[in-house]
Structures are given as structure tokens and as C-alpha cells.
Amino acid sequence: MKVAIIHDWLIVNGGAEKVLKEIITLYPGADIYTLVNFLPEEDAGWLNGCTIHTSFIQDLLFSKTWYRNYFPLFPFAIEQFDMSSYDLVISSSYSVAKGVITGPNQTHICYCHSPARYAWDLQHEYLKEANMNSGVKSFIARYFLHKFRIWDTRTSNGVDLFFSNSNFIKARIKKCYGRLSETLYPPVDIARFVLHEKKGDYYLAASRLVPYKRIDLIVSSFQQLKDKKLIVIGDGPEMKKIAALAKDYPNIKVLGYQDDVSLLAYMSNAKAFVFAAEEDFGIMPVEAQATGTPVLAFGKGGSLETVVDGVTGLFFSEQSTESIIECINRFEQMPVAFNVAAIRTHSETFSDVAFREKLRSRIALLQLVAR
């Protein structure tokens, strides 16, 4: 069986790339197709020497840093990949990868991280963050997003089976494409995390410092909780803002980027992991639970599926300082501490082993039926 794997782009080794890595583990001889590949060589070992095919966008001017600006060309570019010689096509898609053209005798399975957020229900939020909510640039952007939605809906019909990365995304796929999907949670390398029963006296917030992660709300909450310690790990566009918020508060430490070893140590020893984002899934809360650390999370989106309220953590109902403070006080006043072993056991539901087994068995069943 000849297999092709389609991935939107290879730039960093992030969450979507962890999914790609597991698919490659199942199909080590597969060819990989992607719009652009600028993954640093030192971060590309997990590709296992696969043959990588890139689109014409790879060779366009300034594509290494400006590739997103070629967005209007993405649908056309992905359709130029010739899939005719492959029996099985697996797309790992959060933008255009699922739009490759396949025939009736081929099986196309899409692992959908999400329909392109910036084109669908989060369009207005993305335009606002890009300072493009009015004016000529806004009009042009809205026009191309309109055209993209038409193309995106049409190409969803070429997929034989959708996997969604959470029930939250399952609902988004149904809304955008009118298609049913099966939830297959992203793989988390649970084995590299060790259960740590003794916890420290600090709370931890860790993520890329971008607006939707709402790290600013967490820091603002601890400005009022002066008797409680917060450690913030991560870097990104909001670094200066977060550092400024913490500047005059000795109970809040902003450490910036930390390597995996340091991050794991802080995560293992934290009293609790605080997570204020509305995520599609959210890998970090699962990683925190793998160390036995409870999670205090915004009760919306993927957190509703990764955190069990009252068992592996607690939810707060609003993205507000008041709601976060109320949740932390409730956590502090709990008469019985969380069972760290139960927290760890729950995290194993999302292991990379579980991901591979379900994907392998479901593809095998689909191909058997197709025969």
C-alpha cells in the first residue's frame, strides 16, 4: 500500500507536528507533502528520513518568514500535489491540507485539528488582533476569506473519514462542513512524565504568550492574591505586557522560555496548573496531569474533555479575574486533597499509544469495508 501524508506546513515542532510524528510511526515509508518546509535540521529527526515534497510557495520571495502572506494561494498550491499514485492519503489539517485532490478508488482520511479558525467562527477576532477590522486591507482580507470558505466547504466532500481532535472540534466540523467525525484525541507522550506526589507552594501558568491564552488574566488574579505564588513560563508577543503586569509583585515570577527539563520540573512540583484559554484540546493541561498536578481551567472548549471537575482539577466559569480568584480560593479550601495517582491515571487516556492503536484499527476497518 502506497501512503501519502499531507501536512499544512513544517515550520516548528508543535502540537500538530506531534500528531504527524505518530502518523509517520504507523506509516514509516510514506511520502510527506507540505506547502513549505523550513523546519530546522536539528528539530527534524522525528521525520525519519521521509521524502518531503513542497509546493511552489517554498520558492516564492521571502516565503520563509512571509509564507502566511501567501494565504490566497494556499488552496491552489495544495491542489497541485499529484495524489493519483497513492492508495491511502492521510491529511493532518488545520488550514488547507485536506484540500488535496483524490479519486474514487483512493481512501482519504483527514485528522482535523480544526477548520481554519481565522476563516470561520473566529474570523472577526483574528482580524481585530491583526488590526484589520476596517479599511481597505480589511476588505481585501474579508474577500479572500469568503472565497476560502467556499473552497473549504467544497473540498470537505473529498474526505472519506474525518477525525476531530476533540468533541469541541467535532461540533465545529459539523457546523462548518456538515460532516460527522470521530473524536481521536491528540497524542501526548505520557511516558516521559513521572508522577510526583509532593507538591510545592506555587501555582504554574505555562504557554506561548499570545492573547487568547489569557495569561494576563491569571497574572492580574495573583496581583490580588498577594499571599500566593505564581510562576509564569513561556515567551511570545505578549512577553512585555505580562512582565509589566508582574513587575511590582514579588509573589509573581515571569521566567520566560524554559527548556523541557526545567518546564517538567516546575510542572511536577506545582500546587496546581492554571489554564485560562479556550482551547480546541490543550496538551499542557494533560501533561500537568501526567505528573499528578491538578488543573484549574476555564470550563469551556477542550478543557471540558481533558479535566474532570472535582477529580483531576476544578473549573472556573468565566475568563475573568473574579472567576479565577474564586476557583483558587475554592481549591485552597478543599477539605480533601486531590488524589495524584487518579490524576495520572486519567492522563493516560490521552497517550500516544492510545492514539496509534485507534488510528491503526479504524483505518484497517475502513479499508476492509471499502474492499
Buried (B, 14 or more C-beta within 10 A) or exposed (E): EEBBBBBBBBBEBEBBBBBBBBBBBBBEEBBBBBBBBBBEEEEBEBBEEBEBBBBBBBEBEEBEEEBEEBBBBBBBBBBEBEBEEBEBBBBBBBBBBBBBBBEEEBBBBBBBBBBBBBBBEBBEBBBEBEEBBEEEEBEEBBEBBEEBBEBBBEBBEBBBBBBBBBBBBBEBBBEBBEBEBEBBBBBBBBEEBEBBEEBBEBBBBBBBBBBBBBBBBBBBBBBEBEEBBBBBBBBBEBBEBBBEBBEEBEBBEBBEEBEEEEBBEBBBBBBBBBBBBBBBBBBBBBBBBBBBBBBBBBBBBBBBBBBBEEEBBBBBEBBBBEBBBBBBEEBEEEEEEBEBEEBBBBBBBBBBEBBBEBBEEBBEEBBEEEE
